[in-house]
Amino acid sequence: MYAFTLHRPSSVRQAANLLAKSEDAKLLAGGQTLIPTMKQRLASPASLIDLSLIEGLSGIELRGRSIVIGAMTRHAEVADSPIVQENLPALTELAGEIGDPHVRNMGTIGGSRSGSAPPS
Amino acid sequence: MSATGIGATVRRKEDQRFITGKGHYTADVNRPGQTHACFVRSPHAHARIKGIDAAAASKMPGVVAVLTGADLAADKLGNLICGWMIHSKDGSAMKMAPHPALAQTKACHVGDPVAVVIAETLAQAKDAAEKVKVDYEVLPAVADPAQAQSAGAAQIHEVAPKNTIYQWQLGDKGKTDAAFQSAAHVTKLDIVNNRLVPNAIEPRAAIGEYDSGTGHFTLWNTTQNPHVARLVIAAFIGMAPEHKLRVIAPDVGGGFGSKIFIYPEEVVALWASKRVGRPVKWVAERVESFLSDAHGRDHVTHAEMAFDREGKVVGLRAKTIANLGAYMSTFSSSVPTYLYATLLSGQYNIPNIHCEVDAVYTNTVPVDAYRGAGRPEATFVVERLVEVAARELSIDPAELRKRNFIHQFPHQTPVILAYDAGDYNASLRKALELADYKGFAKRKRESARDGKLRGIGLSAYIEACGIAPSQAVGSLGAGVGLWESAEVRVNPTGSVEVLTGSHSHGQGHETTFAQLVSERLGIAIDNVSIVHGDTDIVQFGMGTYGSRSGAVGMSAIVKALDKVEAKAKKVASHLLEAAEGDIVFKDGKFTVAGTDRSVPWGDVALNAYTAHKFSGQELEPGLKETSFYDPTNFTFPAGCHICEVEIDPDTGETEIVNWTAVDDFGVLVNPMIVEGQVHGGITQGVGQALLEHAIYDKDGQLVTGSFMDYCMPRAHDVPSFKVDVTVTKCPSNPLGIKGCGEAGAIAAPAAVINAITDAIGSEQIAMPATPQAVWTAIQRGNATRKAAE
């Protein structure tokens, strides 16, 4: 892993500002793809913007006919959610089989969607 | 049987430390003033090294040295060697190409180390390694063993025209061909035994340290055989005289063969430690393991089996091309020869066998022994042939096997080995029963109702373990003897240390070896320590591989215990004032035969050291004995595995629904540990059959170079195994042990593929039988059937 600067913003606005003004910055969600890639020196962002301290990015709720899942919601939370279980059991099963407990407790549904890699 | 003796299910003494993170591995060792090594590895499969510019790297922060093959050559260090001589059919010696620890004129595979950076921290070493400029002239490469000998193929080593290392044969060609000519039926198969990456959970690591005061070197190393490592590094590499080199293998986290061999990185760590005057530490990263640990298997074979009208096998012939990779690894030459063709008789009475093996160089990582080593390849050939033949002859596969089993022992096969004991019918019968073979047709119908294809496959394997009688292997080309050593050290308080030449890297020797001592001396298992893995502490030993630690290593302990008991009886005779011949040792007590006069073990041990009750001139004080045990024969574990699969024809996904293993390992020391070995072995075999494949592209790039694209078996890939045993005692060693470490990996691939081909009704499936491969085979079969209609 190469040296990098870690930012830990507490709001979406701060994160967006950091992203706009830093060159070669990456957003860090659960880090399940990005961190191993950096460890293998295959990625070398100058800075990381950690989204984990921002409130309001995670959570699961039922809104009418939609289930709204925050981008920073961990796979484990999705797998354990009674709302998901009741309304979309296939997603419960899917989230519960991603990686191992370690991965599920760190990895996020938003990160997986943005990464779009088949194993993520 | 005592509660902790031979045959008892004793919980592993070592597990408490392993599962609580208190194991002490090479990576846990840190030496004062230590530096860190990062290797610069070739990104090309085949490239001439025109120059190395280390100027920029040397100026990077924290860099202590940048060393290249030229520096190694300047210090006149020897090459890595292959220690088993094989001669070709024409009598010529195998073509061993030079293998320097750092490439000097050219790199021969992706991952071949060309330079090493030594720095204060690992991060600094890695940063600087990126700045080492290597001027490569990329050369054409060949990775496919089937292409290696063709006219247009890249030529890798000057010493080996057409990349051919040897063209070897075993058996009588004339008689075998004649048997085929008069045969009623011949079954033919083309087989690829897929290339595998061992992937021990602990990556390889090495720390070299040079003491300029004494001129002594120390190497901490992830090795299965520290004495052999010391011998090779001293005698062939010429690093240091043997008595000035100490090799320590602390806890080692899995080997599966891949840690038998002497590798460039440990040689470089030692050499560099003298060069820079500080300890040098290297720990492989997983990607490095993929690119530098010796791979396994990689055979391309055409095999045929001939039958008479009664369904009796009259002959077997096979032609194999074995890929040995870019250089000949330490024992690579023996794997596709004496560990492979000698097993082609399987459990069957086959009068004529002939096998030809061409070993070839390719621009790939060296290939050497991996769990089973040659024997899984042989079993796959034999058990696929028998199964396919049964289908072609419309004979039940179990029946065809039974018809050809060897019944009388000893049995001399036409391919060197003399099987000493076994009951193949017994293991087959028990396996068929446990697997409810009779009920399979009903289960198949039920699966069909769910739209699934169900198949069942047998694998009646045999292996040659307990490696091996030294004279015999010497006559076959081995550079070393394959005996084992033990020293039993009794302390004045009666507790015991056993110094063994075997090496435990997961096998559980600290428990099983202690069970033997506990039973023999009648002392608590906790009063026994097993010491291994340090050449300064333990007498020369040959290490652990080829399921040899029980059969050979423990036999050495038995012999040393015999001597201890004999000496202790002498001491006891003085204590009891009786004739030595009247002393009986039983249940931890020395008794004068026919009387109630006795003295306990502890008293005898203490008196052996105080030497107050006997003349130290007539009887030497102390109680410590050493033994070197050389086996009289290989051992022959054998058994029958039955795999039952269910395949979803829409996705090609194979689920293993039942697994029955009935093995004959001779006497079991610890049934729980044996069962664990069987579970692990089968799982590795299932990995080979369904999931694992080291794939090189045509340019020699390893495209499956990480866990992202090389699929290891996981718990959910295997069912709950039904494991049982039959027992015929091994007559060639004092404990009757045959060995169990490799059986599962040997038996499993053929069982899985036999089951899959049974389910889909096509023999055209290569390993690994991934969902894609199975689906494709089903579609091809459907298309063929349609065309036929």
Chai-1 contact restraints between the chains, C-beta under 6 A:
chainA,res_idxA,chainB,res_idxB,connection_type,confidence,min_distance_angstrom,max_distance_angstrom,comment,restraint_id
